[in-house]
Amino acid sequence: MKTASCTVIVAMVLLLSPAVFPMSYPPEPVTRATEPSAAASLGAAVGNIVYFPIRLLTTVVTAELGGFTGWMTGGNEPAARAVWHSTEGQAFLTPEMVEGREPLRIGSWGYGAPEVEAPEESGAAPPLHSNLP
């Protein structure tokens, strides 16, 4: 009986020792997002006083115009979507936009949007004539 109880005690000590005495690991590096400055936050808040009402009015008018365009073109959804596409983008200014870390995007236009690079020229002369009809 004494051996069985000793075995149980040793097993419990071995099982519970990691919980009581956890292994120490080096601390993980803390990665923090860059927090916006107070000026950028204030600038975004003040800017939204002007930007949001204009953005809301533009969105409502564009939604109606897109519906009207779809109706006038006989239910042509791509025509309506082409008008509605201009309502995509941010509804509010953020401090990141004020600081220039995030672009302001409105529809397919975007201030600070990544530019499309032109394809590299191979250096060969263009053909004198085309075989296309």
BATI-339507 format. One record per residue (C-alpha): x, y, z; residue in one letter; residue number from 1. Coordinates in Angstrom, 1 decimal, m for minus. Layout:
residues N
{xx=X, yy=Y, zz=Z, rest=A, nr=NUM}
...
//
This chain:
residues 133
{xx=0.0, yy=0.0, zz=0.0, rest=M, nr=1}
{xx=2.8, yy=2.3, zz=0.9, rest=K, nr=2}
{xx=4.5, yy=1.8, zz=m2.6, rest=T, nr=3}
{xx=1.2, yy=2.5, zz=m4.4, rest=A, nr=4}
{xx=0.7, yy=5.8, zz=m2.5, rest=S, nr=5}
{xx=4.3, yy=6.8, zz=m3.1, rest=C, nr=6}
{xx=3.8, yy=6.1, zz=m6.8, rest=T, nr=7}
{xx=0.7, yy=8.2, zz=m6.9, rest=V, nr=8}
{xx=2.5, yy=11.1, zz=m5.1, rest=I, nr=9}
{xx=5.5, yy=10.9, zz=m7.4, rest=V, nr=10}
{xx=3.2, yy=10.9, zz=m10.5, rest=A, nr=11}
{xx=1.2, yy=13.9, zz=m9.2, rest=M, nr=12}
{xx=4.4, yy=15.8, zz=m8.5, rest=V, nr=13}
{xx=5.7, yy=15.1, zz=m12.0, rest=L, nr=14}
{xx=2.4, yy=16.0, zz=m13.6, rest=L, nr=15}
{xx=1.9, yy=19.2, zz=m11.6, rest=L, nr=16}
{xx=5.4, yy=20.5, zz=m11.5, rest=S, nr=17}
{xx=5.2, yy=22.3, zz=m14.9, rest=P, nr=18}
{xx=2.1, yy=24.1, zz=m13.6, rest=A, nr=19}
{xx=3.7, yy=25.1, zz=m10.4, rest=V, nr=20}
{xx=7.2, yy=25.8, zz=m11.8, rest=F, nr=21}
{xx=6.7, yy=26.8, zz=m15.4, rest=P, nr=22}
{xx=9.7, yy=26.8, zz=m17.7, rest=M, nr=23}
{xx=11.0, yy=30.3, zz=m18.3, rest=S, nr=24}
{xx=11.3, yy=31.4, zz=m21.9, rest=Y, nr=25}
{xx=12.7, yy=34.6, zz=m23.2, rest=P, nr=26}
{xx=10.0, yy=37.3, zz=m23.6, rest=P, nr=27}
{xx=8.5, yy=37.6, zz=m27.1, rest=E, nr=28}
{xx=9.2, yy=40.9, zz=m28.8, rest=P, nr=29}
{xx=6.2, yy=43.2, zz=m28.6, rest=V, nr=30}
{xx=5.1, yy=44.5, zz=m31.9, rest=T, nr=31}
{xx=3.1, yy=47.7, zz=m31.7, rest=R, nr=32}
{xx=1.3, yy=49.4, zz=m34.5, rest=A, nr=33}
{xx=2.4, yy=53.0, zz=m35.0, rest=T, nr=34}
{xx=m0.1, yy=55.1, zz=m33.1, rest=E, nr=35}
{xx=m1.3, yy=58.3, zz=m34.8, rest=P, nr=36}
{xx=m0.3, yy=61.6, zz=m33.4, rest=S, nr=37}
{xx=m2.7, yy=63.8, zz=m31.5, rest=A, nr=38}
{xx=m2.6, yy=66.3, zz=m34.3, rest=A, nr=39}
{xx=m3.5, yy=63.7, zz=m36.9, rest=A, nr=40}
{xx=m6.4, yy=62.5, zz=m34.8, rest=S, nr=41}
{xx=m7.7, yy=66.0, zz=m34.3, rest=L, nr=42}
{xx=m7.2, yy=66.8, zz=m37.9, rest=G, nr=43}
{xx=m9.3, yy=63.7, zz=m38.9, rest=A, nr=44}
{xx=m12.0, yy=64.6, zz=m36.5, rest=A, nr=45}
{xx=m12.2, yy=68.2, zz=m37.7, rest=V, nr=46}
{xx=m11.9, yy=67.1, zz=m41.4, rest=G, nr=47}
{xx=m14.9, yy=64.7, zz=m40.9, rest=N, nr=48}
{xx=m17.1, yy=67.6, zz=m40.0, rest=I, nr=49}
{xx=m16.8, yy=68.8, zz=m43.6, rest=V, nr=50}
{xx=m16.0, yy=65.5, zz=m45.4, rest=Y, nr=51}
{xx=m18.7, yy=63.2, zz=m44.0, rest=F, nr=52}
{xx=m21.8, yy=65.3, zz=m44.9, rest=P, nr=53}
{xx=m20.4, yy=65.8, zz=m48.5, rest=I, nr=54}
{xx=m19.6, yy=62.1, zz=m48.7, rest=R, nr=55}
{xx=m23.1, yy=61.1, zz=m47.4, rest=L, nr=56}
{xx=m24.8, yy=63.4, zz=m49.9, rest=L, nr=57}
{xx=m22.7, yy=62.1, zz=m52.8, rest=T, nr=58}
{xx=m23.4, yy=58.5, zz=m51.8, rest=T, nr=59}
{xx=m27.2, yy=59.1, zz=m51.6, rest=V, nr=60}
{xx=m27.3, yy=61.0, zz=m54.9, rest=V, nr=61}
{xx=m25.1, yy=58.4, zz=m56.7, rest=T, nr=62}
{xx=m27.2, yy=55.6, zz=m55.4, rest=A, nr=63}
{xx=m30.3, yy=57.2, zz=m56.9, rest=E, nr=64}
{xx=m28.5, yy=58.0, zz=m60.2, rest=L, nr=65}
{xx=m27.3, yy=54.4, zz=m60.5, rest=G, nr=66}
{xx=m30.8, yy=53.1, zz=m60.0, rest=G, nr=67}
{xx=m32.2, yy=55.6, zz=m62.5, rest=F, nr=68}
{xx=m29.4, yy=54.7, zz=m65.0, rest=T, nr=69}
{xx=m30.3, yy=51.0, zz=m64.6, rest=G, nr=70}
{xx=m34.0, yy=51.7, zz=m65.1, rest=W, nr=71}
{xx=m33.4, yy=53.9, zz=m68.2, rest=M, nr=72}
{xx=m31.1, yy=51.3, zz=m69.8, rest=T, nr=73}
{xx=m33.7, yy=48.6, zz=m69.5, rest=G, nr=74}
{xx=m32.4, yy=47.0, zz=m66.3, rest=G, nr=75}
{xx=m28.8, yy=47.0, zz=m67.4, rest=N, nr=76}
{xx=m27.0, yy=46.1, zz=m64.2, rest=E, nr=77}
{xx=m23.4, yy=46.8, zz=m65.5, rest=P, nr=78}
{xx=m24.5, yy=50.4, zz=m66.4, rest=A, nr=79}
{xx=m26.0, yy=50.9, zz=m62.9, rest=A, nr=80}
{xx=m22.9, yy=49.3, zz=m61.3, rest=R, nr=81}
{xx=m20.6, yy=51.7, zz=m63.2, rest=A, nr=82}
{xx=m22.4, yy=54.6, zz=m61.6, rest=V, nr=83}
{xx=m22.5, yy=52.9, zz=m58.1, rest=W, nr=84}
{xx=m18.8, yy=52.2, zz=m58.3, rest=H, nr=85}
{xx=m18.1, yy=55.8, zz=m57.5, rest=S, nr=86}
{xx=m19.6, yy=55.4, zz=m54.1, rest=T, nr=87}
{xx=m17.0, yy=52.9, zz=m53.0, rest=E, nr=88}
{xx=m14.2, yy=54.0, zz=m50.6, rest=G, nr=89}
{xx=m13.9, yy=55.3, zz=m47.1, rest=Q, nr=90}
{xx=m16.8, yy=57.1, zz=m45.5, rest=A, nr=91}
{xx=m14.6, yy=58.8, zz=m42.9, rest=F, nr=92}
{xx=m11.2, yy=60.3, zz=m42.7, rest=L, nr=93}
{xx=m8.8, yy=58.5, zz=m40.4, rest=T, nr=94}
{xx=m5.7, yy=59.8, zz=m38.7, rest=P, nr=95}
{xx=m3.7, yy=57.4, zz=m40.9, rest=E, nr=96}
{xx=m5.0, yy=59.2, zz=m44.0, rest=M, nr=97}
{xx=m4.1, yy=62.6, zz=m42.5, rest=V, nr=98}
{xx=m0.6, yy=61.4, zz=m41.8, rest=E, nr=99}
{xx=m0.3, yy=60.0, zz=m45.3, rest=G, nr=100}
{xx=0.1, yy=56.3, zz=m44.3, rest=R, nr=101}
{xx=m3.2, yy=55.3, zz=m45.9, rest=E, nr=102}
{xx=m4.6, yy=56.7, zz=m49.2, rest=P, nr=103}
{xx=m8.0, yy=58.3, zz=m49.5, rest=L, nr=104}
{xx=m9.9, yy=56.2, zz=m52.0, rest=R, nr=105}
{xx=m13.2, yy=57.3, zz=m53.5, rest=I, nr=106}
{xx=m14.6, yy=55.1, zz=m56.2, rest=G, nr=107}
{xx=m12.1, yy=54.1, zz=m58.8, rest=S, nr=108}
{xx=m10.2, yy=57.3, zz=m58.1, rest=W, nr=109}
{xx=m7.8, yy=57.4, zz=m55.2, rest=G, nr=110}
{xx=m5.4, yy=60.0, zz=m54.0, rest=Y, nr=111}
{xx=m2.2, yy=58.2, zz=m53.3, rest=G, nr=112}
{xx=m3.3, yy=55.1, zz=m55.1, rest=A, nr=113}
{xx=m0.5, yy=52.9, zz=m56.3, rest=P, nr=114}
{xx=0.5, yy=53.8, zz=m59.8, rest=E, nr=115}
{xx=0.4, yy=51.2, zz=m62.6, rest=V, nr=116}
{xx=3.8, yy=50.7, zz=m64.1, rest=E, nr=117}
{xx=4.2, yy=50.8, zz=m67.8, rest=A, nr=118}
{xx=5.6, yy=47.7, zz=m69.4, rest=P, nr=119}
{xx=9.3, yy=47.7, zz=m70.1, rest=E, nr=120}
{xx=10.2, yy=48.2, zz=m73.7, rest=E, nr=121}
{xx=12.2, yy=45.5, zz=m75.3, rest=S, nr=122}
{xx=14.2, yy=47.9, zz=m77.4, rest=G, nr=123}
{xx=13.0, yy=46.3, zz=m80.7, rest=A, nr=124}
{xx=11.5, yy=48.5, zz=m83.3, rest=A, nr=125}
{xx=7.7, yy=48.4, zz=m83.8, rest=P, nr=126}
{xx=6.5, yy=46.6, zz=m86.9, rest=P, nr=127}
{xx=6.1, yy=48.7, zz=m90.0, rest=L, nr=128}
{xx=2.7, yy=47.2, zz=m90.8, rest=H, nr=129}
{xx=0.2, yy=45.0, zz=m89.1, rest=S, nr=130}
{xx=m1.3, yy=41.8, zz=m90.3, rest=N, nr=131}
{xx=m4.6, yy=42.6, zz=m88.6, rest=L, nr=132}
{xx=m7.5, yy=43.5, zz=m90.9, rest=P, nr=133}
//
